[in-house]
Amino acid sequence: MKIKILIADDHHVVRRGLLFFLQTQAGLEIVGEAKNGMEAVTLVEKLQPDIVLMDLDMPNMDGTEATQKIKEQFPDVKVLILTSFSDQSHAIPAIKAGASGYQLKDVDPDELVSSIRRVYRGESPLHPKVTSHVMSHLSHGNKEEKRLSGLTKREKEVLAEIAKGKSNKEIAASLIITEKTVKTHVSNLLAKLELQDRTQAALYAVKHHL
């Protein structure tokens, strides 16, 4: 059984280079090429590859959006990102969209083949630069969760009211508590969340869907 690969990249030279190289590797078969994300989604349905080798920066639909659509419609198809971008703003959304692996275009050819085989086996090979982004993103997320879980039920209610733009007086009336109690809750939640003022608190509440 050969691993069936679809190459998605808007640069013809890159597609050709990958095609010629990967065809020389035992157990790999290139079943198609896409020059943008939209074409990649269409060809996945038509060709049923095992793995899509996905560039990120493409016209008509970028690689992150294409990855998301492919994973929604064809969850068994694996996506391995192959891009020149190693920054967090590209890596994290692509992984959240469902990419199984993430490699950079300057990767050693043998390492690329190894990554393809590993993705096929269900592993998640990430370029070292990307791994550090993922780890810091996860630890940042855990920190935020800890902060939020440190709020009492009432403090969360007050925070939600702040997000609606209400004054202390209006919050007191809404929650049937005294204005002084509201003030206490506000100062407590600002301290726990390490925020400076009500504006920051309102933005925080919106960002975390409170």
Secondary structure as GFF3:
##gff-version 3
##sequence-region A 1 210
A	DSSP	beta_strand	3	8	.	.	.	ID=ss1
A	DSSP	alpha_helix	12	22	.	.	.	ID=ss2
A	DSSP	beta_strand	28	34	.	.	.	ID=ss3
A	DSSP	alpha_helix	37	47	.	.	.	ID=ss4
A	DSSP	beta_strand	51	54	.	.	.	ID=ss5
A	DSSP	alpha_helix	63	73	.	.	.	ID=ss6
A	DSSP	beta_strand	78	83	.	.	.	ID=ss7
A	DSSP	alpha_helix	88	96	.	.	.	ID=ss8
A	DSSP	beta_strand	101	104	.	.	.	ID=ss9
A	DSSP	alpha_helix	109	120	.	.	.	ID=ss10
A	DSSP	alpha_helix	128	149	.	.	.	ID=ss11
A	DSSP	alpha_helix	153	163	.	.	.	ID=ss12
A	DSSP	alpha_helix	168	175	.	.	.	ID=ss13
A	DSSP	alpha_helix	179	193	.	.	.	ID=ss14
A	DSSP	alpha_helix	198	207	.	.	.	ID=ss15
###
